[in-house]
């Protein structure tokens, strides 16, 4: 056992340690056998560091002998021992402050707050200690998990089941709140949360990372993946199939899409707002038929092979993209295709232009459906529906909400998905609402604005430590811009609002949409106004007349983002 006193202020502990070391000779005389290992070693280079080393086997004997030699009564000796360890704990805390820069900075900031009283500063210092303790505990948990993982990897097969059970229990504990969650678990940035799966000079495909990589709170949608495709003017996206069902949505641009069936290719002309389902295993190619504008597509993948993971398989191809056929043996290919090896080698070696590349105007026309062969393919879209031109579910001068439920498409019905499009007029906001069953996966496709989500799974430091009979809630805020993705779990109240200069446009895939209901906290028919007066009074502990005056409002769903007259001097864009 090693005791360190690292500050000159702890003279009391130094004197105790010195006393222990002074009694070394007494201890040696009393226990000559144990002395052979020199269980106690003392050195006093200065008051800045006093060290005394005792072997763990003789620590108890030493203090017992010390008490006997200085004729201390048992109560006095116990008091002495308690004071010894209390001072040791204090020294350990001082050492942690010096060793942990974050704790040192936290305490320094507490003491520098001029508006704080002495009591406030003490509370602040205590919170610093609590935070560091929690951080160290979390680090210990991670170390323990790493240790168990290494042990599991090197353990015999018969112990696998036991180890898996232990890991499962740890995961359950984390879900119950034992593990710290990221501060923004529902916000996905375009630059940091997407992986570029395909990129050429003429386009790219980016895939959002698995939702559970961001937060364990999103386990309910861990099997779903989102990809965004961007293709330049007059480009061809090479034929491929996926091991996933795909809900394809045309965000912007004009496209021709070919679905290859057993005996023919069915072609579709897509406009902005069109939705088209692509069943797993179906070969599909895409053409951007516009000679000036880029094409932007959103593709929601529901994997059918490996949960949470999908792959693309190229049929036609060469070196780039590589054809799946080139992975087979030459004898197999020669027998299956009845062609000599040399001819096959040339076939699978020619294509090297990537999976997205530019084509000529004439090739674009050749790929168009026959019934719309004439340029520029004017005619009705053959997609299942167009979300931008459907009759809105709700509309007023402050915004539009359009929804296409699961019954709008067999694939949407199969996976219980609803598509929705929200267009919030500039300087407007949606109501505060939550979904009863659906998880909202939203893509910002136009404009700028803001978002606030209320989450009970992340504790805000401003909530304090006082006991309550209800959870504490944390506000997750974000400034929205095109390309961002956010998720709203069921039951979580949220609000979106536009900027002062432009509309905010949001495309949403709502998972588990069957029987979902939207409950609002503001506007006409909100859930507070719908309560009976006694329930309002009991809930708020305020007269129902006051509650009704605050919550009753004639507008529905979309409102002007305008503060009350007495609050108009404040900044309405406070995200903190």
VOGU-3710 file (C-alpha; in Angstrom, 3 decimals, decimal comma):
1> xxxxxxxxxx> 0,000/0,000/0,000  1,428/3,418/-0,977  0,340/6,722/0,600  1,214/9,996/-1,140  0,902/13,507/0,312  1,422/15,881/-2,595  0,653/19,301/-1,025  2,318/21,101/1,921  -1,092/22,001/3,348  -1,815/18,432/4,429
11> xxxxxxxxxx> 0,628/18,522/7,386  -1,734/16,516/9,532  -1,623/13,593/7,152  2,139/14,026/6,842  2,525/13,797/10,601  0,423/10,620/10,698  2,498/9,114/7,919  5,684/10,204/9,627  4,502/8,599/12,864  3,879/5,345/11,010
21> xxxxxxxxxx> 7,339/5,463/9,574  8,954/6,374/12,900  7,423/3,258/14,389  9,120/1,133/11,765  11,814/0,040/14,205  9,180/-0,839/16,787  7,347/-2,855/14,157  10,539/-4,596/13,104  11,358/-5,482/16,688  7,867/-6,804/17,232
31> xxxxxxxxxx> 7,629/-8,762/14,012  11,152/-9,737/12,966  9,872/-12,376/10,560  7,756/-9,941/8,540  10,597/-7,419/8,686  12,660/-9,473/6,299  10,583/-8,132/3,416  10,926/-4,527/4,615  7,166/-3,890/4,466  7,572/-0,202/5,334
41> xxxxxxxxxx> 9,692/2,249/3,415  9,883/5,966/4,281  11,348/8,894/2,489  11,003/12,606/3,164  12,652/14,487/0,318  10,467/17,531/1,096  7,029/18,455/2,319  5,860/18,485/-1,287  5,919/14,698/-1,372  5,881/12,328/1,569
51> xxxxxxxxxx> 5,783/8,618/0,799  5,230/5,616/2,987  4,959/2,114/1,555  3,376/-0,777/3,442  2,859/-4,304/2,242  -0,811/-5,228/2,061  -0,149/-8,401/4,103  1,274/-6,523/7,094  -0,821/-3,349/7,080  -3,275/-4,617/9,712
61> xxxxxxxxxx> -0,521/-6,038/11,926  1,363/-2,766/11,742  -1,474/-0,579/12,986  -2,403/-3,112/15,659  1,217/-3,072/16,902  1,322/0,712/16,677  -1,751/0,996/18,853  -0,264/-1,382/21,433  3,094/0,435/21,545  1,661/3,928/22,083
71> xxxxxxxxxx> -0,900/2,584/24,553  -3,917/3,983/22,713  -7,362/2,885/23,782  -9,449/1,248/21,069  -11,905/4,212/20,640  -9,044/6,699/20,320  -7,256/4,445/17,871  -10,422/4,035/15,747  -10,893/7,809/15,718  -7,262/8,178/14,693
81> xxxxxxxxxx> -7,739/5,633/11,894  -10,945/7,345/10,651  -9,211/10,718/10,557  -6,345/9,114/8,691  -8,511/7,795/5,857  -10,688/10,934/5,766  -7,628/13,076/5,197  -6,366/10,543/2,659  -9,632/10,882/0,702  -9,282/14,659/0,757
91> xxxxxxxxxx> -5,747/14,344/-0,577  -7,027/12,047/-3,323  -9,601/14,651/-4,384  -6,883/17,322/-4,560  -4,823/14,963/-6,687  -7,805/14,396/-9,036  -8,245/18,165/-9,454  -4,615/18,466/-10,489  -4,817/15,389/-12,724  -8,084/16,242/-14,484
101> xxxxxxxxxx> -7,869/19,559/-16,388  -11,627/19,499/-17,044  -12,392/19,419/-13,300  -9,855/22,145/-12,636  -11,403/24,352/-15,342  -14,927/23,664/-14,082  -14,042/24,678/-10,507  -12,133/27,721/-11,702  -15,179/28,912/-13,657  -17,404/28,408/-10,597
111> xxxxxxxxxx> -15,155/30,620/-8,491  -14,960/33,306/-11,205  -18,747/33,828/-11,469  -19,190/37,307/-9,997  -22,975/36,994/-9,806  -22,736/33,853/-7,641  -23,087/34,011/-3,857  -20,780/31,849/-1,747  -23,585/29,286/-1,446  -24,004/29,270/-5,260
121> xxxxxxxxxx> -20,276/28,722/-5,692  -20,310/25,769/-3,305  -23,226/24,208/-5,196  -21,370/24,794/-8,463  -18,223/23,142/-7,074  -20,267/20,151/-5,901  -21,762/19,769/-9,370  -18,264/19,798/-10,848  -17,311/16,937/-8,542  -20,491/15,038/-9,416
131> xxxxxxxxxx> -19,873/15,479/-13,133  -16,282/14,225/-12,889  -17,385/11,275/-10,770  -19,959/10,341/-13,395  -17,386/10,754/-16,148  -14,897/8,516/-14,364  -17,603/5,947/-13,701  -18,528/5,968/-17,397  -14,864/5,507/-18,331  -14,636/2,566/-15,933
141> xxxxxxxxxx> -17,733/1,023/-17,532  -16,180/1,368/-20,989  -12,932/-0,193/-19,751  -14,874/-3,056/-18,208  -16,794/-3,602/-21,457  -13,524/-3,624/-23,417  -12,001/-6,065/-20,966  -15,012/-8,387/-21,190  -15,007/-8,141/-24,970  -11,347/-9,143/-25,136
151> xxxxxxxxxx> -12,017/-11,940/-22,692  -14,980/-13,063/-24,761  -12,937/-13,092/-27,976  -10,304/-15,317/-26,381  -12,666/-17,435/-24,298  -13,537/-21,098/-25,038  -16,730/-21,760/-26,923  -18,587/-23,117/-23,863  -18,443/-19,679/-22,217  -19,982/-17,799/-25,160
161> xxxxxxxxxx> -23,544/-18,069/-23,895  -22,601/-16,746/-20,466  -20,673/-13,807/-21,929  -23,490/-12,940/-24,339  -25,913/-12,922/-21,423  -23,667/-10,502/-19,548  -23,383/-8,196/-22,571  -27,154/-8,269/-22,998  -27,638/-7,238/-19,386  -25,194/-4,359/-19,896
171> xxxxxxxxxx> -27,111/-3,199/-22,969  -30,375/-3,309/-21,013  -28,808/-1,265/-18,235  -27,620/1,293/-20,793  -31,120/1,535/-22,249  -32,532/2,185/-18,782  -30,327/5,261/-18,497  -27,012/3,934/-17,230  -25,113/5,162/-20,297  -24,673/8,782/-21,278
181> xxxxxxxxxx> -26,436/9,740/-24,486  -25,161/12,127/-27,128  -26,516/15,635/-26,700  -28,034/15,663/-30,205  -29,108/12,048/-30,857  -31,808/12,982/-33,383  -29,919/15,482/-35,575  -27,869/14,329/-38,599  -25,564/16,745/-40,404  -24,861/16,492/-44,123
191> xxxxxxxxxx> -21,077/16,771/-43,680  -20,497/14,399/-40,759  -23,255/11,776/-40,628  -23,276/10,562/-44,249  -20,882/8,124/-45,917  -20,169/8,594/-49,624  -20,800/5,205/-51,196  -20,384/6,224/-54,862  -18,719/9,327/-56,295  -17,801/10,171/-59,873
201> xxxxxxxxxx> -17,348/13,385/-61,812  -21,032/13,260/-62,752  -22,746/12,298/-59,506  -22,652/10,642/-56,105  -24,646/8,485/-53,705  -24,432/9,193/-49,979  -25,787/6,872/-47,301  -26,787/8,011/-43,830  -25,004/6,068/-41,117  -27,021/3,520/-39,180
211> xxxxxxxxxx> -29,372/5,299/-36,816  -28,127/3,262/-33,859  -24,561/4,446/-34,505  -25,811/7,862/-33,472  -27,887/6,716/-30,515  -29,251/3,531/-28,964  -32,517/5,475/-28,579  -33,153/4,839/-32,296  -33,214/1,030/-32,078  -36,784/1,040/-33,350
221> xxxxxxxxxx> -35,595/2,086/-36,836  -32,161/0,414/-36,883  -33,192/-1,782/-39,842  -33,970/1,244/-42,032  -31,367/3,104/-44,099  -31,567/6,375/-46,001  -29,600/7,200/-49,170  -29,475/10,382/-51,251  -28,576/10,314/-54,963  -27,300/13,320/-56,890
231> xxxxxxxxxx> -26,774/13,069/-60,658  -25,602/15,730/-63,095  -27,393/16,804/-66,267  -27,850/14,071/-68,906  -26,348/11,299/-66,798  -26,902/7,557/-66,624  -27,002/5,670/-63,335  -25,876/2,122/-64,172  -28,238/-0,859/-63,739  -28,149/-2,585/-60,351
241> xxxxxxxxxx> -30,357/-4,356/-57,863  -30,542/-4,084/-54,094  -31,068/-6,651/-51,354  -33,639/-4,253/-49,934  -37,046/-2,845/-50,749  -36,684/0,799/-51,781  -39,084/3,718/-51,475  -37,749/6,134/-54,112  -38,759/9,800/-54,006  -37,848/12,386/-56,631
251> xxxxxxxxxx> -36,936/15,498/-54,636  -35,967/17,617/-57,633  -35,388/17,074/-61,334  -36,741/15,041/-64,247  -35,848/11,411/-64,687  -36,502/8,256/-66,647  -36,392/5,126/-64,533  -36,268/1,602/-65,936  -37,433/-1,391/-63,865  -36,232/-4,617/-65,471
261> xxxxxxxxxx> -38,808/-7,415/-65,173  -38,504/-11,038/-66,310  -39,457/-10,420/-69,944  -39,387/-6,622/-70,374  -38,248/-3,286/-68,990  -40,998/-1,083/-67,578  -40,118/2,586/-67,931  -41,357/5,500/-65,830  -41,124/9,243/-66,387  -40,561/10,953/-63,041
271> xxxxxxxxxx> -41,184/14,573/-62,083  -40,360/16,363/-58,816  -42,590/14,959/-56,071  -43,057/11,506/-57,622  -42,794/8,348/-55,485  -41,968/4,949/-56,940  -41,519/1,641/-55,073  -38,668/-0,652/-56,116  -39,038/-4,233/-54,839  -35,893/-5,985/-53,613
281> xxxxxxxxxx> -33,948/-7,763/-56,354  -35,373/-5,656/-59,199  -32,776/-4,366/-61,666  -33,131/-0,593/-61,968  -31,387/2,112/-63,963  -31,944/5,887/-63,854  -31,511/8,632/-66,439  -31,406/12,354/-65,693  -33,266/13,597/-68,772  -32,707/17,291/-68,032
291> xxxxxxxxxx> -29,848/18,834/-69,982  -29,260/21,649/-67,442  -30,448/20,727/-63,950  -29,207/18,107/-61,499  -31,382/15,249/-60,307  -31,899/14,666/-56,572  -33,476/11,440/-55,285  -34,127/10,137/-51,761  -34,153/6,362/-51,338  -35,423/4,732/-48,165
301> xxxxxxxxxx> -34,004/1,198/-47,956  -35,651/-1,593/-45,959  -33,099/-4,468/-46,057  -34,438/-7,992/-46,538  -31,164/-9,874/-46,031  -28,979/-8,419/-43,287  -30,847/-6,167/-40,799  -29,654/-2,592/-41,026  -27,408/-3,250/-44,038  -28,020/-3,261/-47,773
311> xxxxxxxxxx> -25,813/-3,886/-50,791  -26,030/-3,047/-54,486  -25,269/-5,659/-57,164  -24,335/-4,608/-60,690  -25,387/-6,893/-63,541  -23,967/-5,143/-66,604  -20,482/-3,819/-65,861  -16,780/-4,239/-66,337  -13,954/-3,041/-64,143  -15,874/-0,008/-62,778
321> xxxxxxxxxx> -18,562/-0,770/-61,897  -17,624/-4,398/-61,458  -20,188/-6,869/-62,710  -21,289/-9,579/-60,282  -20,840/-12,071/-63,137  -17,088/-11,481/-63,282  -16,752/-13,091/-59,848  -17,788/-16,490/-61,244  -15,274/-18,927/-62,703  -14,611/-18,773/-66,441
331> xxxxxxxxxx> -15,757/-22,356/-66,957  -19,080/-21,550/-65,286  -19,551/-18,422/-67,422  -18,602/-20,218/-70,644  -21,087/-22,980/-69,927  -23,862/-20,611/-68,837  -23,438/-18,051/-71,636  -22,111/-20,375/-74,331  -19,340/-17,957/-75,267  -15,565/-18,415/-75,479
341> xxxxxxxxxx> -13,370/-17,133/-72,659  -11,657/-14,493/-74,817  -14,950/-12,898/-75,763  -16,098/-12,908/-72,143  -12,850/-11,323/-70,959  -13,346/-8,448/-73,417  -16,982/-8,055/-72,317  -16,150/-7,717/-68,618  -13,122/-5,487/-69,190  -14,596/-2,654/-71,247
351> xxxxxxxxxx> -16,642/-0,584/-68,779  -14,455/1,700/-66,677  -16,519/4,894/-66,518  -17,973/4,440/-63,041  -21,567/3,792/-62,030  -22,756/7,371/-62,796  -21,613/8,961/-66,052  -22,747/11,452/-68,686  -24,459/10,346/-71,896  -25,507/12,096/-75,115
361> xxxxxxxxxx> -28,830/13,758/-75,866  -29,583/11,060/-78,417  -28,961/8,294/-75,856  -31,293/10,038/-73,396  -34,012/10,082/-76,050  -33,463/6,405/-76,845  -33,937/5,503/-73,182  -37,260/7,394/-72,932  -40,561/5,449/-72,859  -41,954/4,940/-76,374
371> xxxxxxxxxx> -45,218/6,723/-75,671  -43,316/9,885/-74,696  -40,504/9,514/-77,194  -40,801/13,064/-78,464  -38,630/15,639/-76,749  -38,796/16,686/-73,937  -41,040/13,778/-72,783  -44,029/15,927/-71,958  -46,848/13,944/-70,470  -48,191/12,617/-67,207
381> xxxxxxxxxx> -45,947/10,901/-64,706  -46,394/7,164/-64,457  -45,337/7,049/-60,798  -47,765/5,764/-58,176  -48,432/9,303/-56,879  -46,977/12,805/-56,752  -46,739/14,165/-53,222  -46,323/17,766/-54,391  -49,559/17,811/-56,417  -51,830/15,784/-54,097
391> xxxxxxxxxx> -54,622/17,474/-52,195  -53,135/18,667/-48,883  -54,201/17,207/-45,546  -54,087/20,706/-44,110  -53,403/24,104/-45,637  -53,503/27,773/-44,691  -51,454/30,856/-45,523  -48,777/29,824/-43,004  -48,120/26,336/-44,297  -49,154/23,172/-46,137
401> xxxxxxxxxx> -49,101/19,545/-44,976  -49,584/16,782/-47,566  -49,667/13,109/-46,574  -49,693/9,819/-48,507  -50,628/6,995/-46,159  -49,714/3,298/-46,301  -52,760/2,560/-48,450  -51,312/4,776/-51,233  -48,880/2,058/-52,319  -48,543/-1,678/-51,810
411> xxxxxxxxxx> -44,896/-1,274/-50,744  -45,786/1,480/-48,271  -48,529/-0,738/-46,920  -46,180/-3,709/-46,662  -43,747/-1,743/-44,492  -46,321/0,482/-42,751  -44,832/3,759/-44,026  -46,407/7,141/-44,737  -44,813/9,922/-46,802  -45,481/13,552/-45,949
421> xxxxxxxxxx> -44,435/16,930/-47,296  -44,413/20,047/-45,129  -44,019/23,536/-46,600  -43,895/26,224/-43,892  -44,283/29,788/-45,156  -41,490/32,199/-44,210  -41,845/33,682/-40,706  -44,229/30,864/-39,740  -44,228/27,775/-37,549  -45,962/24,451/-37,127
431> xxxxxxxxxx> -47,917/23,723/-33,997  -46,240/21,894/-31,102  -47,209/18,273/-31,704  -46,254/14,639/-31,227  -47,030/11,363/-33,011  -48,703/8,547/-31,134  -47,024/5,651/-32,991  -44,940/6,890/-35,922  -41,209/7,619/-35,953  -40,568/10,584/-38,229
441> xxxxxxxxxx> -37,466/10,479/-40,470  -37,302/13,959/-41,996  -35,093/15,345/-44,777  -34,804/19,108/-45,243  -35,163/19,599/-49,005  -35,515/23,397/-49,215  -35,151/26,623/-47,264  -33,894/27,253/-43,748  -35,441/27,298/-40,309  -35,311/25,736/-36,876
451> xxxxxxxxxx> -36,312/22,660/-34,924  -36,926/21,903/-31,261  -37,558/18,405/-29,849  -38,277/17,589/-26,210  -36,536/14,425/-24,978  -36,816/12,708/-21,559  -33,778/10,492/-22,154  -31,186/13,273/-21,867  -30,923/15,129/-18,568  -30,305/18,856/-18,774
461> xxxxxxxxxx> -27,787/20,256/-16,282  -30,145/23,179/-15,653  -32,757/20,927/-14,090  -30,875/20,627/-10,801  -30,845/17,703/-8,445  -34,075/18,254/-6,514  -36,381/15,285/-6,274  -39,499/15,216/-8,464  -42,228/12,724/-9,230  -41,813/13,218/-12,992
471> xxxxxxxxxx> -38,966/13,000/-15,535  -36,796/15,977/-16,429  -36,816/17,016/-20,068  -34,104/18,277/-22,365  -34,638/20,544/-25,358  -32,797/19,473/-28,506  -32,482/22,446/-30,860  -31,066/22,731/-34,358  -30,879/25,196/-37,221  -32,224/23,451/-40,308
481> xxxxxxxxxx> -30,806/23,714/-43,816  -31,054/21,617/-47,006  -29,444/18,187/-46,717  -29,935/17,817/-42,979  -31,892/14,887/-41,532  -33,678/14,727/-38,200  -35,649/12,008/-36,427  -38,582/12,448/-34,044  -39,524/9,322/-32,030  -43,180/8,721/-31,136
491> xxxxxxxxxx> -44,436/10,561/-28,083  -41,744/13,271/-28,331  -43,248/16,788/-28,744  -41,544/18,883/-31,427  -41,939/22,067/-33,444  -40,464/23,325/-36,725  -40,344/26,911/-37,969  -39,095/28,752/-41,033  -36,636/31,613/-41,362  -37,605/35,209/-41,973
501> xxxxxxxxxx> -36,559/35,121/-45,645  -37,655/31,766/-47,116  -40,026/28,848/-46,774  -38,932/25,652/-45,028  -39,633/22,438/-46,965  -39,405/19,008/-45,337  -39,876/15,506/-46,773  -40,740/12,891/-44,132  -40,868/9,101/-44,046  -43,097/8,169/-41,115
511> xxxxxxxxxx> -42,411/4,620/-39,908  -45,117/2,574/-38,164  -47,774/4,891/-39,567  -50,821/2,635/-39,206  -53,195/4,009/-36,535  -50,850/6,928/-35,891  -52,445/10,121/-34,578  -51,016/13,621/-34,322  -51,700/15,330/-30,996  -51,163/19,095/-30,739
521> xxxxxxxxxx> -50,466/21,397/-27,775  -51,364/24,640/-29,559  -54,035/25,814/-31,969  -57,567/24,663/-32,547  -58,524/21,288/-31,009  -55,300/20,979/-28,994  -55,257/18,363/-26,229  -55,153/20,905/-23,372  -58,237/22,776/-24,583  -59,991/19,439/-25,033
531> xxxxxxxxxx> -59,574/18,554/-21,339  -62,389/19,265/-18,917  -61,906/22,300/-16,688  -61,313/20,341/-13,475  -58,487/18,353/-15,101  -56,890/21,598/-16,311  -57,070/23,157/-12,863  -55,628/20,078/-11,182  -52,908/19,701/-13,806  -51,667/23,310/-13,799
541> xxxxxxxxxx> -52,845/24,310/-10,310  -54,297/27,416/-11,941  -57,894/28,452/-12,619  -59,290/26,926/-15,809  -60,206/30,382/-17,155  -56,538/31,356/-17,242  -55,562/28,040/-18,864  -58,279/28,416/-21,503  -57,229/31,969/-22,272  -53,640/30,810/-22,910
551> xxxxxxxxxx> -54,356/27,674/-24,939  -57,503/28,544/-26,893  -56,636/29,650/-30,441  -58,589/29,789/-33,672  -55,780/28,873/-36,096  -54,904/25,261/-36,783  -51,565/23,510/-37,302  -49,592/26,410/-38,861  -49,265/29,853/-37,268  -47,329/33,067/-37,815
561> xxxxxxxxxx> -44,103/33,008/-35,810  -44,893/36,179/-33,941  -44,228/36,848/-30,267  -46,802/38,519/-28,005  -46,692/42,326/-28,063  -44,828/42,628/-24,743  -42,146/40,110/-25,834  -41,340/41,438/-29,287  -38,044/42,933/-28,178  -36,632/39,464/-27,551
571> xxxxxx> -34,864/37,359/-30,165  -37,226/34,672/-31,420  -34,329/32,716/-32,863  -32,771/31,729/-29,525  -31,597/28,146/-30,097  -29,740/27,732/-26,782
//
